[in-house]
Amino acid sequence: MTTEQAIRAGRSIQETAEFLGVHANHVRNLLARKALRATHIGRRIIVLNAELDRFLAQHTESATAVDAR
């Protein structure tokens, strides 16, 4: 995957935060805890769409299990 393809295949921290409806600092905390993974391209941090899909699926399943109780 080229740099340009990776950038198009993902979102910046700010874009990820807007997509999730949270503050950018929360996304940074998720990255620091390794709950969400990112790719570094130069100084840019890109959260790949596939990783965001994985994160959402994992946390949606967790929320559904709690709601089912």
Buried (B, 14 or more C-beta within 10 A) or exposed (E): EEEEEBBEBBBBBEBBBBBBEEEBEBBBEBBEEEEBBBBEEEEBBBBBBEBBEEBEEEEEEEEEEEEEE
